[in-house]
Amino acid sequence: MDRLLTRVVEVFGASQPHHAYVFANRRGTRLKALVCDGFGIWLAARRLHQGSIHWPRPGDTQIALTAEQARALVIGLPWQRLGEHASITLL
C-alpha cells in the first residue's frame, strides 16, 4: 500500500481526499484500488481467474470514469464501450 501511495504522490503531487487511484499488473489479471477517504487510505484488490481487465493505452496516466464505467472496470467488462447513459445490470 505504501508503494502505491508513493507512486500516486510521484505522479499527481499528492493524494486527494475522496479519490480512488487504480493500478493493474502488466497482464491485466490483477487490479488494485487505493482509496483516500479523508481520514486515511485503504486498498482493495481483485484477481481475475479468466480473461483480463480492459486497461487504458500506455501513456494515459489520468482518466476520469463514470460510476458505471468504474463498476464495469472492477468486474472485468469493457468499460470503454459504455456511454454516458449506459448501465450495467448483474443477474
C-alpha positions in Angstrom: 0.0 0.0 0.0 2.8 2.4 0.8 4.5 1.8 -2.6 1.2 2.6 -4.4 0.8 5.7 -2.4 4.3 6.8 -3.2 3.5 6.3 -6.9 0.4 8.4 -6.6 2.4 11.2 -4.9 5.1 11.0 -7.7 2.6 11.2 -10.5 -0.1 13.6 -9.1 1.9 15.5 -6.4 -0.4 14.4 -3.6 -3.3 12.1 -2.9 -6.7 13.8 -2.8 -9.4 13.0 -0.3 -12.4 11.1 -1.8 -10.4 9.9 -4.8 -9.5 6.4 -5.9 -6.3 5.5 -7.8 -6.5 2.3 -9.7 -3.5 0.1 -10.7 -3.3 -3.1 -12.8 -0.5 -5.5 -13.5 1.0 -5.9 -17.0 -1.1 -8.9 -17.9 -4.3 -7.2 -16.7 -5.2 -10.1 -14.4 -5.0 -8.1 -11.1 -6.4 -4.8 -10.1 -5.7 -2.7 -7.0 -7.6 0.4 -6.0 -6.1 2.8 -3.5 -8.8 4.9 -1.9 -8.2 8.1 0.1 -11.3 8.7 2.2 -10.3 11.9 4.0 -9.3 10.0 7.2 -6.8 7.5 5.8 -6.3 5.2 2.9 -7.5 1.7 2.1 -6.6 -0.8 -0.5 -8.9 -3.1 -2.4 -7.6 -5.9 -4.7 -9.2 -8.1 -7.3 -7.8 -11.0 -9.2 -9.4 -12.4 -12.4 -9.0 -16.1 -12.9 -10.3 -15.8 -16.5 -9.7 -13.1 -19.1 -8.1 -9.7 -18.3 -9.0 -6.2 -17.3 -9.6 -3.8 -20.2 -7.0 -1.2 -19.4 -6.1 2.2 -21.0 -3.3 2.5 -23.5 0.3 3.1 -22.4 1.0 6.8 -21.7 -2.5 7.5 -20.4 -1.9 8.5 -16.7 -5.2 10.1 -15.7 -8.7 9.1 -16.8 -12.0 10.1 -15.3 -14.6 7.3 -15.1 -18.3 7.5 -14.5 -19.7 5.3 -11.7 -20.9 2.8 -14.3 -17.5 2.7 -16.0 -15.8 2.1 -12.7 -18.2 -0.8 -11.9 -17.5 -2.3 -15.3 -13.7 -2.0 -14.8 -13.9 -3.7 -11.4 -15.9 -6.7 -12.7 -13.7 -7.0 -15.8 -16.1 -5.7 -18.5 -15.0 -3.5 -21.4 -15.7 -0.2 -19.6 -14.6 1.9 -22.7 -17.7 0.8 -24.5 -20.1 2.4 -22.0 -21.6 5.7 -23.0 -22.9 8.4 -20.7 -26.3 6.8 -20.2 -25.2 3.1 -20.2 -25.9 1.0 -17.2 -24.7 -2.4 -16.0 -27.1 -5.0 -14.6 -25.8 -8.1 -12.8 -28.0 -11.1 -12.8 
